[in-house]
């Protein structure tokens, strides 16, 4: 797949190859991680009242390379071992494992 395939706006933009090519491009450009859809700091007044004060497990689906989990750990005091992040991009998972072992 073309490394800039993510630039094309199509119905494929929800498919794994689209996101993987985007994350590869961002790595190549040495871009800082960011939240694509929701920034925890901007939404915490809405989101925090909905979250328990402590949790047994939290699954974050489509984590991307956002600092969402790290912010929850810092702001809410959640145990990092209780947060599970998943994404279908092997590129972003590898990057997150390096950034947050």
N, C-alpha and C positions, 0 to 999 in steps of 0.2 A: 504494500500500500504506500502511496505517495506520502511523504512526511508532512506535507501541508494539506492533506485531505480534509482536515478539520475546518479549513477556511470556507469550504463549500456548504452553504445552507441547504440541507436536504432532509428528507425524512430519516436518513441514515444517521442523523446527528444524535440519536439516542442509542446507537449501536456501539458495542465495545471497540471496534476498530477506530471509530471517530475519536473517542476519548483517549485511546492509547496514543494515537498520532498527535493529539493535542498535548498530552503530557510529555511525549518525546520531544516535541518542538520546544515546549517551555523549559525542559531540562537543558536543551542545546542553547537556548537563549539565556540560561541562568536566571530565570525569573523566580521571584520569591513566591512562596505559597500564598494562596488567597482563597476566600470563600466564593464559589461561583453563584450560588443562589441565595444563601442566607448567611449573614454575618452575625455570629453569636453576640458580639458586643452591641450591635444595633437592635437585636431582638430579645435581649435577656429580660427586659421588663415584661414581655409577653410570655416567653418560654419558661423562665425560672419558676413561676408559680405552678406550672404544670408538671414540673419534675419533682420527684421525691427528694427529701434531704439526704437520704442515703439510698444506695441501690445494690442489688445483688448482681445484676448484669444489665448492660446497656449495649444494644446492637446499633451501630451507625452504618446504614446501608448506603453505598455510593459515597464513601468518605472523601474520595478525591485526595487532593493534597492540602485541604483546608486544615487550619489549626483548631477546628471545632473541638476535638477531644481534649487537646492540651488546654484550651480555654476552660472547658468543663472541670478538668482536674484542678487547675489553678483557682478558678472562681468558686466552685462548689465543694472542693475538697474531696472529690470522688477518687477512689482508689483506681489507679491506672490498670490494675489487673482485672477490674470489673467492666472495662469498656472494650468492646470488640468492634473493630473497624473492618469493613469489607468493601471491595470494589472489584469490578471485572477487568481493570487495567493492571496487568502485571508490572508495567512501568511505574505506576504511581504507588503500588504496594511496596515495590523494592525501594523506591525513594523514601516513603514514609518509614520503613523499617530502619533505614540508615539515619534519617532525621530524628526518629524517636525510638531508639532500641528498647 
